[in-house]
Amino acid sequence: MQTNLASNSTPDTNDSNTTPVVNSVGDTVSTDLFNCKLTSAEFGNELCNHLEESYILPCTEHYHQKNPYVAESGYEYLSFTFELSYLGTTEHNVTLGSPESMDFLVKYDDAYEFDAFSIAGSTTGVWDTPYELKSGYTMSSISNPAFKFVPLDNTVHMFRVFVQVPNQVAENTDKPVDIIITLGNEEVVYSIR
């Protein structure tokens, strides 16, 4: 269930991995180092900005706040949450933007690509505990956070990411939308529509 979106310059007709495997919300995908599971993906014009259970999820009647993050005019946010469990045998540090990167991309209509705005992380499902702050899991520019993974640690690391996209990405429900999560040099593709 691993995917690689890079294409070879010389096609190999015997290679069964030329078409990326596309997964759905709730699927767990194994790479060399991680089990990855996308748990939710939602569009919204406003995202909650308090460090609690609803952090950077779309505001609703249940999750309404006075000072939400508001998308620019003509845009909406796509907020998604995923979990990582570490499978590696040595300590592994991931710095966003490094060769061992963790990166995120939203692809619309198999053509248009949008980069992530921001990321938050948690190991408890609560985004404001001292543990997250000491671990460096804070809301930050996408180029700054570093994450540490330890072998034989059963901790499930939860990440929440949001991407600003034009309104038509949310509204044109007949067009596909994929979330591409890069873990090291492997890509995992989730189709949310």
Disulfide bonds with the S-S distance in Angstrom:
none
